[in-house]
Amino acid sequence: MSDALDRFTGLLKAVFELDKSDLDFGIYRVMNLRKAEIEHFLTVDLPRHVTEALAPFAGNKENAAGGGLSAPETEVYSRLSAFLSRYYDEGGFISKRRSTEGVYAIPREGEDVTLSWVNQDQYYIKTSDNFKDYRFSAHGTAVHFMLAAAAPERHNNKDRNDKKRAFMLYTEHADRPGIKTFEVNGNEFIIRFRYDVSDGSQKSWNEKNYEAIASYIAAARQSWLPMITPPERTKTNPAPKSLLRKHLEAYAAGNTVDYFIHKDLGAFLRRELDFYIKNEMIHLDDIDRADAGQGAAYLAAAQAVRRLGRIIIDVLARIENFQKKLWLKKKFILRTDWCITLDRVDEAFYEEIRNNKAQVREWMDRYGIDREELGLSENGADPPPVQFLKENKRLLIDTGHFPQGFKEALIAGIDRLDDVTDGVLIHGENSDALSLLHGTGGSVQCICIDPPYNTGNDGFLYKDNYQSSSWLSMMNDRIQAGWELLHDSGVMFIFSGDEEYEHLAALVRSLFTKHNFFATLVWEKKKKGSFLSGTISKMKDYIICVSKNIDHFSGLTGEIAEDEETYPCVNPSNPRERRTIPKGIKSRYREKDALIKSGTAISSGNMTLLLHSDLIIKDGMVIEDYEIEGNWRYSQDRIAEYAQKGELYVTQDLYLRRIVKEPRRKIMKDLLLRLGENGNDDYKAMDVKNLNKYGWGTNEDANDELLRLFGTQYLISYPKPSKLITLLLCSLQKKDGIYLDYFAGSATTGHAVINLNRQDGGSRKYVLVEMGEYFKTLTKPRMQKAIYAKDWKNGRPAARNTGVSHIMKYFRLESYEDALTNIARSDETPDRVTFGGGQLLNYMPDTEAKGSLLTIDTFKTPFDYTLKIAGHKGIQETPVDLPETFNYLLGLHVIRQGAVRYFKAAPAAAPEYENALDLEPDRESGEYGFQQIEGRLRDGRRALVIWRTITEDLLASNAALDAYFLKSRVNPRDREFDVVYVNGGNNLEKLRRGAEPWKVRVIESVFWDRMFEA
């Protein structure tokens, strides 16, 4: 192999990240699946392709000499290296088109104005600052760094300079006896860490951690000594690090760059390769001066570069497309739970509830209920009495504290489940949540989001000098995904600071037109500005307002005026027309009795009215109809209506005005001031009929609000007061609909929805999405507190009788990192595992293999379906909520959701058909489990979903399904469905009676189609 090829393959190994082949987590798993094929391509296939590409050129010695290319393959390698190096950057490809040396060009499609950024054609996929799971292979051993305990930073709240968080070896203690610092499991060496505030630097902790691990290996595992033995020194590496030290430092350094997946890498690189060849390889002036041999040399080199480049691009695109498919895949719901106030719970469950110690402890901690109030005995052995539950109906139970059977039975007893569910909390990446919510598209009335502002101190990491580009890529996809969920009359509020307002406004305008982008509100966010910048004190933030369809949007209301007012009946901008004014209206003209002749011009300011008949006033009353010409605001019918109601009168200068008594809508102003018309400084004071009356609140108010709720200050940086969001939502003048916040943070939007419903009796619902660890410690607890009581002080409710009746669903989503953890090559058909061919994965089938994997066995035990999920206890097999996932994939509006019921089967006592079975309920040993869900699809069709266990005996399983269906669908009304979904092949179609319209669909097919749809 030539030196030029060595250098080129070295670059390709970096591009394919083969230098990190010992890593076995995250995106490296994708590369490792193809490692052998990629290396074969680089060492065998690539040189062959080079030889074939250069064969015509190499055979023409005259052309080679004339072109001055004594080593044409060197030219090809050099050109391809220059091309790839231009676009490749730390694991991704960045658009850096150069039209002339040092000058970038922006591809355009003829727009008069375009917004462009370097990552525009990529998905931003960074979801965590620190590695959840870090594994590498060494000498036949899998070394696994695992986070056992963490106290992460909250949202954009950075650590103080004197108190930084650091990775430290986990310290074993009695509270968690099963968690060890070091654990050896076969060929796996697990090392557990904690991530918490420390007085020492990470560098000092790296030394302490390494010394402790090395001591353990030296004492207990002699065969692992090569891990802690540095390689020999060389001139280029005078201070080599051992393999363990290198990976330990990489793990502690964390996820310090952001990552992207290209939306269409193949098309992008092919386009850029052609541009590169035309712009930098084929020089027309040189061709004009060159002889035939030189011209042929130029063309031969360009042809070889194009041919080889396209082969390499195809390889890269296949890998990138696989990552894109995994990123865009709808994610599984791992577990669904509910928080329900006791008034919505059947009292038959109270006995089990009061005996649940975890639930009682949560009531005490979250709602400040002491032992005496609970009625607990001194030693705490006895549970609270049932009477306590009956007297505190606004207490919430959390099904996360209860067994699966309790939760299923509780939910099965709730009719019209989705109708009566007041809100949903989603713990997961917002792009994944928005993708899953796609099935409910068009139902969201309002989106209110407060994304990270890109301040440089908000926990948002960037790729070198592309911080605005990274931020825009993140926002672009998430704003568009949210937009798809909006109702046609809906609106989106997007908060922004000075840092990215111009970029964000340009993005929104380019996506949704300047007509739908109807306003930018300016919010006075502080009582006193910060002077840290030394240049100016910043007092404001912006709120971008964009409607889904401006023609269907009724605007924002600032006030509902109820006091009596008068309005002029004319407007100078309206066309001039004649109106007949009925007799009997009152006059406030300066003379009680008057006659104003026809033809008189009545002028005031910039308006003139012209009488076309006499105006006769007697005793302050118009006694005859009269005709008058002017720029009228109202039609003739309206004039007659107002006159009949006594709402018209003649003014002292002979104009007409209307007296208005009914409530009137006044459009909201775009300045949201800290103090309102009443100058009230109380953060709680608000008037939903006059939004400016008490001001809009500040960051300080929000911190005070969180202090009252939790008894702790500064839980999150720069929070928004719930009053601000409450008044924003109130401006829509809608009392129902779904309100979505997918940067939920401390759950201010959800709290605002509850506040507003509490004040005006509305039935608004909320959906909140948050990926941070503080979902468990801040987002969800705040919602539980807001539901339980209206006012709080020092973490305790001011009064216990101010709660609302409520049902809140919450669930956790699989992440992209989880999806990567679960990919695995199938060994069943090794002949099909070829580079560029159909890759078979246990988790996600590639396009070519999907059909072969989607058999009836895929979901044959749906109630036991698991995925490998990384958590504080390492990677564990975690149950997946397949029924709930499928509900969202379908966009099913759930009416009833039954519990899983188990049966044992026996031959039917009175068989109606061959192989008929009878089912007998048997929770403990029944081999056939069934769960049914009833609901409506988005198009209005009625749907029944049946999940079941399928044994190895498919005929018997289908016979059990038939028996279950006939038993549960005895009455004709129980069979009034348009579509029935069942997992596994079945015979239900044969049970359809007469003209029943329902059709049967196999769940697996629909599930995978919906999960992988764009």
RAWO-V621427 format. One line per field, one symbol per residue. phi: phi as a letter, one per 40 degrees, with the letter a starting at -180 (. if undefined). psi: psi as a letter, one per 20 degrees, with the letter a starting at -180 (. if undefined). burial: I if it has 9 or more other ideal C-beta (glycine too) atoms within 8 Angstrom, else O. Layout:
# RAWO-V621427
phi->???
psi->???
burial->???
This chain:
# RAWO-V621427
phi->.ccccdccccccccccfccbcccbafcccccccbdccccccccbccdcccccccdccccbcccccccgbcbdccccccccccccccbcafgabbcbcbcbdgbcbbcbbgccbbbbacbdcbccbcbacbccabbabafgbccbcbccaabcccfbccccdcbccacbdcbcaccbccbbcbabbgcbbcbbbbbacacccccccdcccccccccccccbbcccddcbbccccbccbcbcbccccdcccccccgccbcbbbccacdcccccccccccccbbccccccccccccccccdccccccccccdcccccccccccccccccccdcccccabbbbbccccbcccccccccccccccccdcccbgccccccgccccgcccccddccccbcccbcbcccbcdcccccccccbcfdcccccabbbcicccccccccdcbdgbccabbbbcdcgcgbbgccbcfcbcccccccccdccccccdcccccccabbbcaccdbdccccccccccbgcccccabcbbccbcbccbccgbaccbbbbbcbbccaccbccgbccabcbccbbbccbadccccacbccccgccbbccbcbabbcdgccbbagbbbbbcbacbbbafgacbbdababacccbccccdccccccgcbacccbgcbbbcbbcdbcbccccbbccbcccgccccccabccacccbgbgbdccccccccccbgbcfcacfcccccdcdcdccccfbbagbbbbbbcfcgcccccccdccccbgcbcbbbbbabcccdcbbccdcccccccacbbafgbccacbbcbcabbcaabbdbccccccccaccccbccccbcgbcccbccbccdcbdcccccccdbcbccbcbbcbcacbgcbcbcbccdcdcdcccgccccbbcccbbbbbadccbccacgcbbbbdaccbccbbbbbbbabcccgccbbbbbacbcccccccccccdccccccbccdccbcbcabbbcgcabcdcccbfcdccbbbcddccdccccbcc
psi->prhghghghgghhggjkiikiiplrchhhgghhjgghghhghhggghghgghhighghinhghgghikmhmhhgggggghggghhhhpolirppolpohrpjpqqoprkjqhpqpqrhkhkqpojpiqhqphppqqppljpopoppohpqnqqockoqqqhinqqqpqpppqrhhmhioqgpppncjpoppqrqorpqhrrhghhgggggggghggghhinhijhhhjoqrqqrhimimqqrgggghghgghhamirrqqpphmhggghgghggggghhigoohhhhhiqahghghgghgggggggghghgghhgghgghhgggghgipqqqphpprqppqhijppihihghghjohhggggggghjkprhghikqrhijhqrqqhhgghimijqpqoiiirrghggghghhjoqlghhiphrpppnrphhgghghihijqjiphppoqmrpiliikjjoqrodjkhhggghgghghhggghhhiqqhjrqppoqqahgjggggghgghhgjqighniqoqopoiqhprpjhhigqopiqrqopppqgohhjpjrpphqopiqprqqqiqphiqqprqqppqriqqpkqiphpqooqqippoqpcjqpqppjrqoppplkppiqqqpqpamqhqrhggggghghikiqqprikjrpqppphqqqppqqqjonqgpahikpjphhpqoiinhigjrirrhggghhghghgijpqlhqqlrqqhgghghghhiikpjarpopojmhdjkgggghgggghhgjkrkqqqopppiqhjghiggghgghghhhqgqqpkjqphqjkjrqpqppqqrqqqrghgghhjqqppjhmhhinqpiboppqhgoprghighhhmriigkhmhijpqqoppaijapqopqpngggghghhhkpopgporrppqqqqqpphmpirpjqqqpppnhgjpioqqpqpqaprhjiqpqppoqqqorhnhghghhhggggghhilgqhhijmqhqppppqqrkhhijppcjpiqqpppggggghghhjq.
burial->OOOIIIIIIOIIIIIIIIOOIOIIIIIIIIIIIIIOIIIIIIIOOIIOIIOOIIOOIOOIOOIIIIIOIOOIIIIIIIIIIOIIOIIIIOOIIIIOIIOOOOOOOOOOOOOOOOOOIOIIOIIIIIOOOIIOIIIIIIOOIIIIIIIIIIOIOIIIIOOOOOOIIIIIIIOOOOOOOOIOIIOOOOOIIIIIIIIIOIOOOIOOIIOIIIOIIIOIIIOOIOOIIOIIOOOOOOOOOOOIOIIIIIIIIOIIOOIOOIIIIIOOIIOIIIIIIIIIIOOOIIOOOIIOOIOOIIIIIIIIIIIIIIIIIIIIIIIIIIIIIIIIIIIIIIIIIIIIIIIIIIOIIOOOIIOIIIOIOOIIOIIIOIIOOOOOOIOIOOOOOOOIOIOIIIOIIIIIIIIOIIOOOIIIIIIIOIOOIIOIIOIIIIIIIIIIIIIIIIIIIOOIIIIIIIIIIIIOOIIIIIIOOIIIIIIIIIIIIIIIIIIOIIIOIIIIIIIIIOOIIOIIIIIIIOIOOOOIIIOIIIIIIIOOOOOOOOOOOIOOIIIIIIIIIOOOIOOIIIIIIOOOOOOIIIOOOIOOOOIIIIOOIIIOIOOOOIOIOOOIOIOOOOIOIIIIIIIIIOOIIIOOOIIIIIIIIIOOOOIIOIIOOOIIIIIOOIIIIIIIOOOIIIOIOOOIIIOIOOOIOOIOOIOIOIIIIIIIIIIOIIIIIIIIIIOOOOIIIOIIIIIIIIIIIIIIOIOOIIIIIIIIIIIIIIIIIIIIIOOOOIOIIIIIIIIIOIIOOIIIIIIIIIIIIOIIOOIIIIOIOIIIOIIIIIIOIIIIIIIIIIIOIIOOOOOIIOIOOIIIIOOIIIOOIIOOIIOIOOIIOIIOIOIIIIIOOIOOOIOIIIIIIIIIIIIIIIIIIIIIIIIIIOOIOOIOOOOIIIIIOIOOOIOIIIIIIIIIIOOOOIIIIIIIIIIOOIOIIIIIIIIIIIOOOOOOOOIOIIIIIIIIOIOIOOIOOOOOOIOIIIIIIIIIOIIIOO
